[in-house]
Amino acid sequence: MLMRTKTLQEIVQNKAYQIVNMQLAGVIVLTLAAFIACGTRCGYSVLLGGLAYVLPNLIFVWRVFRYARASQMNQFMAAFFIGEMVKLALAAFLFLMIVKHLPVGLLSVLVGFMGAIVSFWIACYWLFAVKR
């Protein structure tokens, strides 16, 4: 049986997608807690707030981490900086559209948004500091 080793690009992409998956899991846990503690509208608001940050982060990972080979370092750096600006602008836009056009609670949306950011930090810590 022939086993193929993963390339550096595959390893980096897998780690990046693991972070986004863990971030989404954190948002889902926070959403379930909000549903239980405060009801449907609160849970719905937390979910939308979390998705307003998770979805731009997923797009960021999908677009940026296709450049992970050593020979593509300049492309990676350019894509990273542009991608980060686009991610932040898209997250802000989604947050504003959710608050302005949907029947949600502002505080709950903000809790979901902040929960997604904190979930990202926890996922990074877990994957790179704890899980060695």
Buried (B, 14 or more C-beta within 10 A) or exposed (E): EEEEEEEEBEEBBEBBBBBBEBBBEBBBEBBEBBBEEBEEBBBBBBBBBBBBBBBBBBBBBBBBBBBBEEEBEEBBEEBBEEBEEBBEEBBBEBBEEBBEEEEBBEEBBBBBBBBBBBBBEBBBEEBEEEEE
